[in-house]
Every structure is written in C-alpha cells, then in structure tokens.
Amino acid sequence: MKKARVIITKSVSPLFCLLTSMFILTTNVKAQNNDSNFIIGELNHPRIISFYKPLIAQAYRDIGLDVTFEKVGGERGLRLLNEGMTDADVIRYEVVAQPDNNIVVVPPALSNGASFLLCIRGAQCDKSVLQNPDKVIAVTTRFFFNMHVNTTELNANIFEFDDFNHVISLLLNGRFDYAILPSDYSEKAIFEQTKIEYIPLVEHKLVHVIHKKHTHLIDRLSAAIERQLEKEKRDDAN
C-alpha cells in the first residue's frame, strides 16, 4: 500500500509542476495585461490640462507605461475609477480615497488646493452667503463631499454642474453671482483680472490616484512623480 502511494505521488508530481507553471504564467500575463491599455481620467479644468496632465504623462513614461487620457466628469470619473473602468485620475483631492472604496493615493502630493467661494464684482463676498436662502451658488459636483457638508447644512440655493469651465462661464456671463470651485491657487491671477473676488473655504492636498489593482506601481510611480515635481521646481527657479 505504501509502495502504491509512492508510485502515485511520483506520477502526480510532474503534472503538479506543470499546472503550477501554467498558473504562474497565467498570473504573470494577467498582471501584465492589468497595466496595458492604462486609462487615466482627466477633468476639464485648465490647470489640469496645461500642467498636471503632462506631468503625470511623463511620470508614466518614466516607468515604461503608455497611457490614454479620457475626459470624465467629477462624479462620473470617480465612479468609473472605483469600478475599475478607468485605472487612475490625473488629480483629485486626497479625501476621495476612503477605506470603503477602491481608490488609492499615490504620494507625494502634487500641490495644495482649496474650494474657493467666488463672487462677482460688487456682490457681498463672505462665508455668510452660504447660509443665506436668497443667494444662489453654482458649484461643481463633489462639492458637498469636498466641503464636508451635506445639503441640510447650507441655506443657500446650490446648483451643481459637472464642468469647471462651464461654472466659470456662468459666473462671468452674469448667470450666477456666486460659485464654489476647486483650485490649486494658480487661478488667483485670473480671478483678479476678471474682477472676481475669492475666499478659500476648505483646503486639501491634491494628489494622483489609482485603482487599488495597480498598487504594485506605487513605489515606482511615486519616485517618477517626485522627479517631475523636482524638475518643475528647478525650471521655475531658472
């Protein structure tokens, strides 16, 4: 009986090795495919398009990945990323990564930003307008989440839009006297040129985020982003 067991063990062993090798090969292929056709969501925001998108694109090239960028809305983009339909987002507030979702922050922070209250020239411009039921404010989606408030905490009338540029246009064309928009402070000059008053309401770190299935890229990607940020600092200094 013992001899029979030995014979069976020996006959199964090559098959076991073959199956194990096939499993490892398949796993490696899946891992490689996991990083192919890498899609990064980008919001329609002038600063993202002109600065952060090229920075992130170069970081991915540095680690040997060709990526495709796809324009997404604020809420839709996060839903696509959380569901794994996209692989990353160029930049988001760090608060989007939560323990109960599939979104992971890639350090370091790309910048610091804030949600700004914008007011047309001549309009009352202070935080009290948020509690005034006679005021109407245009905001981008994810506003309530980014501000850490819910609809019952504000008395002003809030209208949500999915596009940063659209909200700016509504404000400049006189459709709204107030807006709340995310910014990394780089638009301050534009606000001042257009006579828009602005008040930072809530500050956040701005970060690159990926789906958790790509966590194996974090170390290399972090180093590549760090190099790009350092390069930008050197270029600014010169």
Contacts in CASP RR format, 6 or more apart in sequence:
PFRMAT RR
TARGET T0000
AUTHOR 0000-0000-0000
METHOD contacts of the structure
MODEL  1
MKKARVIITKSVSPLFCLLTSMFILTTNVKAQNNDSNFIIGELNHPRIIS
FYKPLIAQAYRDIGLDVTFEKVGGERGLRLLNEGMTDADVIRYEVVAQPD
NNIVVVPPALSNGASFLLCIRGAQCDKSVLQNPDKVIAVTTRFFFNMHVN
TTELNANIFEFDDFNHVISLLLNGRFDYAILPSDYSEKAIFEQTKIEYIP
LVEHKLVHVIHKKHTHLIDRLSAAIERQLEKEKRDDAN
31 216 0 8 1.000
34 213 0 8 1.000
34 214 0 8 1.000
35 65 0 8 1.000
35 214 0 8 1.000
35 217 0 8 1.000
37 68 0 8 1.000
38 60 0 8 1.000
38 65 0 8 1.000
38 66 0 8 1.000
38 67 0 8 1.000
38 68 0 8 1.000
38 87 0 8 1.000
38 88 0 8 1.000
39 67 0 8 1.000
39 68 0 8 1.000
39 69 0 8 1.000
39 70 0 8 1.000
39 85 0 8 1.000
39 86 0 8 1.000
39 87 0 8 1.000
39 88 0 8 1.000
40 56 0 8 1.000
40 60 0 8 1.000
40 67 0 8 1.000
40 68 0 8 1.000
40 69 0 8 1.000
40 70 0 8 1.000
40 86 0 8 1.000
40 87 0 8 1.000
40 88 0 8 1.000
40 89 0 8 1.000
40 90 0 8 1.000
41 69 0 8 1.000
41 70 0 8 1.000
41 71 0 8 1.000
41 72 0 8 1.000
41 77 0 8 1.000
41 80 0 8 1.000
41 81 0 8 1.000
41 86 0 8 1.000
41 88 0 8 1.000
41 89 0 8 1.000
41 90 0 8 1.000
42 48 0 8 1.000
42 49 0 8 1.000
42 53 0 8 1.000
42 69 0 8 1.000
42 70 0 8 1.000
42 71 0 8 1.000
42 72 0 8 1.000
42 89 0 8 1.000
42 90 0 8 1.000
43 71 0 8 1.000
43 72 0 8 1.000
43 73 0 8 1.000
43 74 0 8 1.000
43 89 0 8 1.000
43 90 0 8 1.000
43 91 0 8 1.000
43 164 0 8 1.000
44 71 0 8 1.000
44 73 0 8 1.000
44 163 0 8 1.000
44 164 0 8 1.000
44 165 0 8 1.000
45 164 0 8 1.000
45 165 0 8 1.000
45 182 0 8 1.000
46 164 0 8 1.000
46 165 0 8 1.000
46 187 0 8 1.000
47 183 0 8 1.000
47 184 0 8 1.000
47 186 0 8 1.000
47 187 0 8 1.000
48 90 0 8 1.000
48 91 0 8 1.000
51 186 0 8 1.000
52 90 0 8 1.000
52 91 0 8 1.000
52 110 0 8 1.000
53 69 0 8 1.000
53 90 0 8 1.000
55 110 0 8 1.000
55 225 0 8 1.000
55 228 0 8 1.000
55 229 0 8 1.000
55 232 0 8 1.000
56 88 0 8 1.000
56 90 0 8 1.000
56 91 0 8 1.000
56 208 0 8 1.000
56 225 0 8 1.000
57 67 0 8 1.000
57 69 0 8 1.000
58 224 0 8 1.000
58 228 0 8 1.000
59 208 0 8 1.000
59 221 0 8 1.000
59 224 0 8 1.000
59 225 0 8 1.000
59 227 0 8 1.000
59 228 0 8 1.000
60 66 0 8 1.000
60 67 0 8 1.000
60 221 0 8 1.000
60 224 0 8 1.000
62 224 0 8 1.000
62 227 0 8 1.000
62 228 0 8 1.000
63 217 0 8 1.000
63 220 0 8 1.000
63 221 0 8 1.000
63 224 0 8 1.000
65 217 0 8 1.000
67 87 0 8 1.000
67 88 0 8 1.000
69 90 0 8 1.000
70 86 0 8 1.000
72 80 0 8 1.000
72 86 0 8 1.000
72 89 0 8 1.000
73 141 0 8 1.000
73 162 0 8 1.000
73 163 0 8 1.000
74 140 0 8 1.000
74 141 0 8 1.000
74 142 0 8 1.000
74 162 0 8 1.000
75 141 0 8 1.000
75 142 0 8 1.000
75 162 0 8 1.000
76 162 0 8 1.000
77 86 0 8 1.000
77 89 0 8 1.000
78 89 0 8 1.000
78 92 0 8 1.000
78 96 0 8 1.000
78 103 0 8 1.000
78 142 0 8 1.000
80 86 0 8 1.000
81 87 0 8 1.000
81 88 0 8 1.000
81 89 0 8 1.000
81 102 0 8 1.000
81 103 0 8 1.000
81 209 0 8 1.000
81 211 0 8 1.000
82 101 0 8 1.000
82 102 0 8 1.000
82 103 0 8 1.000
82 211 0 8 1.000
83 102 0 8 1.000
84 102 0 8 1.000
84 211 0 8 1.000
84 213 0 8 1.000
86 211 0 8 1.000
87 210 0 8 1.000
87 211 0 8 1.000
87 213 0 8 1.000
87 214 0 8 1.000
88 208 0 8 1.000
88 209 0 8 1.000
88 210 0 8 1.000
88 211 0 8 1.000
88 214 0 8 1.000
89 208 0 8 1.000
89 209 0 8 1.000
90 208 0 8 1.000
91 110 0 8 1.000
91 111 0 8 1.000
91 206 0 8 1.000
91 207 0 8 1.000
91 208 0 8 1.000
92 103 0 8 1.000
92 206 0 8 1.000
92 207 0 8 1.000
92 209 0 8 1.000
93 113 0 8 1.000
93 146 0 8 1.000
93 182 0 8 1.000
93 204 0 8 1.000
93 205 0 8 1.000
93 206 0 8 1.000
93 207 0 8 1.000
94 105 0 8 1.000
94 109 0 8 1.000
94 204 0 8 1.000
94 205 0 8 1.000
94 206 0 8 1.000
94 207 0 8 1.000
95 145 0 8 1.000
95 146 0 8 1.000
95 204 0 8 1.000
96 103 0 8 1.000
96 142 0 8 1.000
96 145 0 8 1.000
96 209 0 8 1.000
97 103 0 8 1.000
97 104 0 8 1.000
97 105 0 8 1.000
97 207 0 8 1.000
97 209 0 8 1.000
102 211 0 8 1.000
102 212 0 8 1.000
102 213 0 8 1.000
103 209 0 8 1.000
103 210 0 8 1.000
103 211 0 8 1.000
103 212 0 8 1.000
104 209 0 8 1.000
104 210 0 8 1.000
104 211 0 8 1.000
104 212 0 8 1.000
104 214 0 8 1.000
104 215 0 8 1.000
104 218 0 8 1.000
105 207 0 8 1.000
105 208 0 8 1.000
105 209 0 8 1.000
106 207 0 8 1.000
106 208 0 8 1.000
106 209 0 8 1.000
106 210 0 8 1.000
106 217 0 8 1.000
106 218 0 8 1.000
106 221 0 8 1.000
106 222 0 8 1.000
106 225 0 8 1.000
107 207 0 8 1.000
107 222 0 8 1.000
108 222 0 8 1.000
108 225 0 8 1.000
108 226 0 8 1.000
108 229 0 8 1.000
109 205 0 8 1.000
109 206 0 8 1.000
109 207 0 8 1.000
110 206 0 8 1.000
110 207 0 8 1.000
110 208 0 8 1.000
110 225 0 8 1.000
110 229 0 8 1.000
111 184 0 8 1.000
111 205 0 8 1.000
111 206 0 8 1.000
112 184 0 8 1.000
112 185 0 8 1.000
112 203 0 8 1.000
112 204 0 8 1.000
112 205 0 8 1.000
112 206 0 8 1.000
113 182 0 8 1.000
113 183 0 8 1.000
113 184 0 8 1.000
113 185 0 8 1.000
113 203 0 8 1.000
113 204 0 8 1.000
113 205 0 8 1.000
113 206 0 8 1.000
114 182 0 8 1.000
114 183 0 8 1.000
114 185 0 8 1.000
114 200 0 8 1.000
114 201 0 8 1.000
114 202 0 8 1.000
114 203 0 8 1.000
114 204 0 8 1.000
115 143 0 8 1.000
115 146 0 8 1.000
115 147 0 8 1.000
115 180 0 8 1.000
115 181 0 8 1.000
115 182 0 8 1.000
115 200 0 8 1.000
115 201 0 8 1.000
115 202 0 8 1.000
115 204 0 8 1.000
116 180 0 8 1.000
116 181 0 8 1.000
116 182 0 8 1.000
116 183 0 8 1.000
116 191 0 8 1.000
116 198 0 8 1.000
116 199 0 8 1.000
116 200 0 8 1.000
116 201 0 8 1.000
117 125 0 8 1.000
117 127 0 8 1.000
117 129 0 8 1.000
117 130 0 8 1.000
117 137 0 8 1.000
117 178 0 8 1.000
117 179 0 8 1.000
117 180 0 8 1.000
117 198 0 8 1.000
117 199 0 8 1.000
117 201 0 8 1.000
118 171 0 8 1.000
118 178 0 8 1.000
118 179 0 8 1.000
118 180 0 8 1.000
118 181 0 8 1.000
118 191 0 8 1.000
118 196 0 8 1.000
118 197 0 8 1.000
118 198 0 8 1.000
119 125 0 8 1.000
119 129 0 8 1.000
119 177 0 8 1.000
119 178 0 8 1.000
119 196 0 8 1.000
119 197 0 8 1.000
119 198 0 8 1.000
119 199 0 8 1.000
120 171 0 8 1.000
120 174 0 8 1.000
120 176 0 8 1.000
120 177 0 8 1.000
120 178 0 8 1.000
120 195 0 8 1.000
120 196 0 8 1.000
120 197 0 8 1.000
121 195 0 8 1.000
121 196 0 8 1.000
121 197 0 8 1.000
122 197 0 8 1.000
123 177 0 8 1.000
123 178 0 8 1.000
123 197 0 8 1.000
125 197 0 8 1.000
125 199 0 8 1.000
126 199 0 8 1.000
127 199 0 8 1.000
127 201 0 8 1.000
129 135 0 8 1.000
129 137 0 8 1.000
129 156 0 8 1.000
129 178 0 8 1.000
130 137 0 8 1.000
130 154 0 8 1.000
130 155 0 8 1.000
130 156 0 8 1.000
131 154 0 8 1.000
131 155 0 8 1.000
131 156 0 8 1.000
132 155 0 8 1.000
132 156 0 8 1.000
133 155 0 8 1.000
133 156 0 8 1.000
133 157 0 8 1.000
135 156 0 8 1.000
135 157 0 8 1.000
135 177 0 8 1.000
135 178 0 8 1.000
136 156 0 8 1.000
136 157 0 8 1.000
136 159 0 8 1.000
136 176 0 8 1.000
136 177 0 8 1.000
136 178 0 8 1.000
137 156 0 8 1.000
137 157 0 8 1.000
137 158 0 8 1.000
137 159 0 8 1.000
137 176 0 8 1.000
137 178 0 8 1.000
137 179 0 8 1.000
137 180 0 8 1.000
138 159 0 8 1.000
138 161 0 8 1.000
138 167 0 8 1.000
138 170 0 8 1.000
138 171 0 8 1.000
138 175 0 8 1.000
138 176 0 8 1.000
138 178 0 8 1.000
138 179 0 8 1.000
138 180 0 8 1.000
139 158 0 8 1.000
139 159 0 8 1.000
139 160 0 8 1.000
139 161 0 8 1.000
139 167 0 8 1.000
139 179 0 8 1.000
139 180 0 8 1.000
139 181 0 8 1.000
140 160 0 8 1.000
140 161 0 8 1.000
140 162 0 8 1.000
140 163 0 8 1.000
140 164 0 8 1.000
140 167 0 8 1.000
140 180 0 8 1.000
140 181 0 8 1.000
140 182 0 8 1.000
141 160 0 8 1.000
141 161 0 8 1.000
141 162 0 8 1.000
143 158 0 8 1.000
143 160 0 8 1.000
143 180 0 8 1.000
144 150 0 8 1.000
144 151 0 8 1.000
146 182 0 8 1.000
146 202 0 8 1.000
146 204 0 8 1.000
147 180 0 8 1.000
147 201 0 8 1.000
147 202 0 8 1.000
148 202 0 8 1.000
151 158 0 8 1.000
156 178 0 8 1.000
159 176 0 8 1.000
161 167 0 8 1.000
161 170 0 8 1.000
164 181 0 8 1.000
164 182 0 8 1.000
167 176 0 8 1.000
167 179 0 8 1.000
167 181 0 8 1.000
168 179 0 8 1.000
168 181 0 8 1.000
170 176 0 8 1.000
170 179 0 8 1.000
171 177 0 8 1.000
171 178 0 8 1.000
171 179 0 8 1.000
171 196 0 8 1.000
172 194 0 8 1.000
172 196 0 8 1.000
180 201 0 8 1.000
184 206 0 8 1.000
188 198 0 8 1.000
191 197 0 8 1.000
191 198 0 8 1.000
208 221 0 8 1.000
208 225 0 8 1.000
210 217 0 8 1.000
210 218 0 8 1.000
210 221 0 8 1.000
END
